[in-house]
Amino acid sequence: MRKLVVTEFLSLDGVMEEPRWTAPYWNDEIAAVKSDELFAADSVLLGQAAAKPW
């Protein structure tokens, strides 16, 4: 059985949105972790569901 791994960009106050806010904190160590995470996967699902205005 395969494992399902979810990775999200989530701030400490619970805001989930585009990862542009992470740019000031990005460094080589984080890049290595995310690269290893990406290339260890058999498949990757990328996507976004746009919020519908009510």
Secondary structure by P-SEA (a helix, b strand, c coil): cbbbbbbbbccccccccccccccccccaaaaaaaaaaaaaccbbbbbbbccccc
